[in-house]
Amino acid sequence: MPFLHRTMDDFARVLPRKDILAFLRERTTHTTGQLLTTSELSTFVHPPDQTTSSSTRRTFLQGLAVPQRLRGHGLPLGTNTDRGDPITVFQPDNQHNKSAWLIGQSRKGKSTMLIQRPRHLATAGHGVGVIDPHRSMARDLLGALDGIDPDRIVFLDFDATTPVAFNPFAHDDAEDYGRLTTEYVNSLTHLFDAERFHRMSHVLGMSIYALFVLKENLATLPALLAKTPAGESLRRRVSTTAKNDTVRRFWSEDYHHYPSDAFAPLTNRLSALLLDDKTHRTFAQPQTA
């Protein structure tokens, strides 16, 4: 073996002659092989006898074992087959309101779990809402609710023709009107931002507060500011039902001291926004769909 790829001259270049003679006498080498004859090799290398098992089963485990606390009753998350036997994984009932992040490889049941979770909650009598921007999973879920009373199912298929109606002013707690008005005015500042807008910010604030009192949507604001019988009816409702003294005084007294064109910066910008059909449908509904 040592001379298969090397000659004596190769060893002589790196080892003294006595070392070369020593490893030849001991049948050892400075390589991974050994000098053995066939008979010498057979003394410790031989076929297995009949007592040796003909085959060996080796088990390879992948993934983590399912904890015992996730094997009981609760919200079914899916089936774990990584350890060979299928084991249903549950989220305990006392944790079903907690957020869950779904992370994993493809074909591991993430999409199926998104359907099974609301289906399980609905079957248990809970109310559940699903928002699917892609719409396909919502339709799959609708087909999986065959055991649910149809009267309990509300399916809203919003698109460009039928956008989501949103009325941010349909708020029941009057104690929040002042805080929400300040936040909404700050949000709308860029929409109405113009020269001398700071003079109109007070009017905008009173108008936003009035929409909360009326529970009317943003599209009602031009009518509220208009000096028309319809606008007067809206202002009278605000001045008689608002709990805030400043708001009542503005709509019952201060409003009448403004000239007719004083509200043009607000109504013009808002009218331009509502000219878009989809925006108008969104902000003209009295109730959030």
N, C-alpha and C positions, 0 to 999 in steps of 0.2 A: 504493500500500500504506500509506504513513504516514497518509493521510487517510481510510482505510477506517473507522477508529474514532475519529479525532481531526480537529479543524479547525485552521486557521491560528491562531485565537485560543488554542487549547490550547498550542501551541508558544510563542506570544508571551508567555504568562504566565511561562515558565521560561527562555527564551533571548533574547538580543539579536537584533535584526533582521538584522544582518550574518551571524550564525551560521546563522540560518534560511535566508537566501539562499545561503550557502555549501554547506550539505548538500543543498539542492535542485539547485544547479548540478552537484554531484558525484554526484548520484543516491544519496546515502547518507542514513541516518536514524539516530536514536537508539533505534530499535526493532530487533526481530529481522528485519524485512523489508527489502527494497530496492526502489527505483523502477526497474523494468525493463520494457521493452516486449516483446511476443511475439517479434519478430525478434531483439532483443538476447538474450533468454533462450535461443533456439534455437542460438546460437553455441557454447554450452558444455553445454547439456542436450539430448541426442538419444538415440534408441533405440540399443541395442547392435547392432553389425554381426554378420555370419554367423560370424566367427571366435570370438565369445564363446560359452562353454559354455552349453548350454540349461538345465542344472541343476547344482547343487552339493551334494555329500554331506557332511554335517557329522556328526561322531561325538562323542557326549556320553559321557564316562566317569563312572561312579559307583563309589564305594567304593575300596578299596585293592587294588593288584595282589597276587597270591599270591606270597610269597617262594619262591625256588627250593628252599630247605631244607624247605619244607612240601609239595613236589610229588612227593617220592620215596615209598619204601615206608614203611609204618608203620601206625599206627592211623587208619583213615579217619574224618574228622570231618564230612565233607559235601562238597557241590559248590558252588563259587563261580561264579555266572553274571553278576556285576556288570559284567564287561568284555566281555560278548558271547558268548565261547566258554566252555562248561562246563569247569571245572578242578576235579579232585578234590583236596581238601585233606587232608593226612595229618599226624598228630602223630608225630614220629620215635619209633622203637621204644625208644631209650634214654631217653625221657622219658615213657613210658606210665604210670609210677607217680606222676607229679606231679599235683597238683590242677589242676583247670580250672574257670574260671568261664564260664558261657555267657550272654553278653549280646548282644542283638540284637533287631531288629524281628520282628514276627510273620511267619510263612511263610518263615523263613530256614533252617529245618531243625534247630532246637535239639532238638525232641522226637525227631526221626528220629535225630539223632546220639546221643541217650541210649540208643537201641536198638542202633545200629550199633557203639558202643564195646564193650559186653559181648559182642555177637555175634562181633565180630572177635577179641577175646581168647579166647573159648571155642573158636573155630575153630582158633586158633593153639596150643591145648592148655593155656592158662592157666586157673587157677581164678578165678572172679569172682563177687562177690556183689552183688545189687541190692536196695535197700530202697525201696519205693514206698508212701508213706502213702496215696496215692489209689487204688492197686491196678490202675488201668486200664493204665498203661504196662507194669507187670510182666506182665500178660496178653498185651499186644501183643508183648513180648519173647519170651514162651513160644511164641507162634505163629511167631516168626522163627527158632527154633532147630531147624528141620526137619532140618538136616544134622548135628546133634550127637547123639551116642549117648545115648539116653534114660536109661541107667543113670547118666550123669554129672549129670543134672538133678534138683535137689531143689527143689520148689515148695511153700512154706509159706504158706498163706492164713490168716493170723491174723485173728480178729475177736473180738467180745465173748464169744462162746461158747468159742472156743479162743484164749486169749491167749498171748502169748509166754512160754514157761517160762524162768525166769532163776534160776540158782543162782550167786550171787556167791562162794560158798565153795568151788567146784570149782576150786581154784587149786593148781598142782602144785609151785611153788617154796616149800618150807618156810621159806626165809630171809625171805620177805615176810610171813609170818603175823603177826608182832608189829606191823609198820608198818600193815598193813591192818586189824588189830584196832583199833588206836587210831583210825584214820580212820572205821571203821564205828561205833564207840561214839560218836564225836562226831556222826555223822550221825543216829544213833538217839536222841540225847539228848532232842530235842523230843517224840518219841513216848512216851518213858518219863518225861518231866519231871514230877515230882510232889514233894510234901513228903518230905524225907529221901531223895531219889533218890541224893544223893551217897554214901550208905551202900551203895547197890546197884550203883553204877557198877563196882566191882571185880568183883562177881559177873557183871555183864553182859559185862565184858571177858573173863573166864575162859570164859564161855559162847560168845562169838563166836569166840575162839581154838579152842575145842573143835570148833565147826562146821567150821573149816578143817581140823582134823586128821581129822575124820570124813568131810569132803567132803559133808556133809548140808546141806539147805537150812534156811531160817529156820523153817519149820513144825516142825522137829525139836526146837527149843529147849524147848518145854514138857515134852516127854517126857524130855529130858536132865536137867531140874531136878526131875522128879517122883521121889518116893521109891517107885518101883515096880520090879519085876524088869526091865522093859524099860529103864527109866532106869539101873538099875545096870549092865546090859550095855553101854550106851553109855558110861557113865563109866569102866568098866573098859577099854574100847578106848582112850579118851583117855589114861588114866594109864599105859598100857603102850606106847603108840606116840608120844606127844608128845615132841619133842626138848627142849622148854623145861622146866627143872627146876621153876620156879614153878608152871607149869600142871599138871604131873604131881602135885606135892604138894597143890595145891588139890583136885583131884578124887579123890585117894586118901586124904587126911587132913582138910583143912579143911572140905570140904563136909559131912562127917558131924557137925560141931559146930553147924551151923545148924538152928534149929527148922523144922518142916514148913511153917509159914506165912511163913517169911522171904522166900521167893521169890514170894509172891503179887503184889507190885506189878509184877514183870516178866511173869509168866504171864498175869495178868489183862489187862494192856494188849495183850500180843501176841495173846491169844485173841480179844480184841475186833477187832483188825485182821484176823485170819484168818477171822472169821465171814463176811466178804464172799467169795462163791464165786469171783469172778474173781481176787481177791487170793490166795486159797488155792491156786487152780490155778497161779498164777504162781510162788509161793514154796514149793510143795510138791514140785516136780519135782527129782530128784537131779541131773539134767544139764540144761545149757542147750540148748534145742532149736535 
